[in-house]
Amino acid sequence: MKRKVRILVLLLSLPLWLFAAGLLLEIILRLHADLWAVRNIGRINEIADAYRADDDIVFQEIKAAVTPPDTVLWRAPARDTILKTGETERFNLARERKEMILTCDVEGIIGHIYPCNRSGELDAISKRLSPGDSLSVILPPPEFADALTLIHQSEEHEAPGRDYPIPLGEGNEYLAECNAIRIAREPPEYAMFLGDSRYLEFMRKYRPNIYRRDWYMAQFNHSEFWTNRRGFRDREFEIPKPAECFRIVCIGGSTTVEGPHNDLTYPKVLEKNLREYFNSSHIEVINCGVDGLGFPNELDRMEDWLALQPDIILHYNIINNASWMILSATEKAMQEDGFMDPIYRMAAESKLIEAIGLSHVYPHTSYFKAELDNTAFSCFIRMEQMAREAGVLMAIASFAIPDSDAITREEQDFFESTFHLTPTKGGKLSELRRLIDEYNRLVREFCSQNNVIYIPVAENLTGGIETFTDICHLRVSGIRKKAAICFEHLRDVLGQRL
């Protein structure tokens, strides 16, 4: 009898013991994963530094050979020259850079104001400020809080800043770029630079004649970025298009516009390859990419691109919609699972569940397909129709990311550290891979059914840290490889039309 009782007690307590064991294993796995991830990321960063140095050699050669036009402020002194200037020089720096400079303390209280006197918007803003005012006089609460974070994180060198909408009154606002440099340690003092944002419309359209030095610091040691009078990262081109010109317009987000120099983007490398092959200077490949651009804004801008009178529109993008689609697909799957929702929510954060592969099967791929159909392909249908009606060929490239099954564990930890579903929630490379694989499958199907040129970039652009700087952006070698793939699959199309 006692033996049966002991067995019964053991059986009844078994779930508790299993739960305790699972909880202990979860804690061990989480601590182990976090510690190893930090170590792995550090190791990959050291390796990446060597590739960044190689890219910088290429950049310096191009920079010496191809300088920006004088329509942009590339000769203006760098912002960090303020560290070596006096009062008079600071006024001159503001005018030369066409930026308003404010000195402030750690709380955002303004000490000095240096107006630029070259911008109606900035001049109007400077007149609203006096020494002793807070930056909150011109910045709405969310932007003011973010600006304080920017100040606290600033160092004694220039770094990419933030874009803030500054109210001007009567419903108008000025989209400004804000940069911070620490100019004194004791007591802490900072210089805030306010000037034109790169964007005319945030993450949708660039301003004309904008110049940025070392903007792409996350990818490259040094870089130069400028736009032409039409707001594209390219040289000037003619409208109407010359009769003898064959024009390709490359559209997309940062993975189209990227490169340490305007002449080291994939559209310009593709242009060079095509011109050399056909021995013709009448081939133009225009870089119309915009950092952060995604669907449906790509559809909204289709008329802008058709106005450039292209012969081919080449699309390469999906990453700027990826995080939202993963979150949306997961949320919808959980909602349909009813009472299982809380379990799946906990499982989604579990290292133990991740270790046994749930993230590779949940949510079901059908949820990703539904998001892609509603987001990307509803736009592609209309974009292809608009191109066809204008007599323009449409080309869509598959999208390349690091192969989570082929890279090392160290590389996977590094790449996942660059992937976020929200500003505070990291994403899994396996989730992204499943979404991108489904996107690429649907792109192939769409192109086959709609007489659209398919360019297999993902199938031919593979690699890890030697090719990618993060989950989607490329080193110079990767940019050149992508351009070569596009060349191989567009060469015959041009041959038939030239």
Secondary structure by P-SEA (a helix, b strand, c coil): caaaaaaaaaaaaaaaaaaaaaaaaaaaaaaaaaaaaaaaaaaaaaaaaaaaaaaaaaaaaaaaacccccccccccccccccccccaaaaaaaaaaacbbbbbbcccccccbbbbccccaaaaaaaaaccccccccccccaaaaaaaaaaaaaccccccbbbbbbbbcccccccbbbbbbbbcccccbbbbbbbccccccccccccccccccccccccccccccccccccccccccccccccccbbbbbbbbcccccccccccccaaaaaaaaaaaaaccccbbbbbcccccccaaaaaaaaaaaaaacccbbbbbbcccaaaaaaaaaaaaaaaaaccaaaaaaaaaacaaaaaaccccccccaaaaaaaaaaccaaaaaaaaaaaaaacbbbbbbbbbccccccccaaaaaaaaaaccccccbbbbaaaaaaaaaaaaaaaaaaaaaccbbbbccccccccccccccccccccaaaaaaaaaaaaaaaaaaaaacc
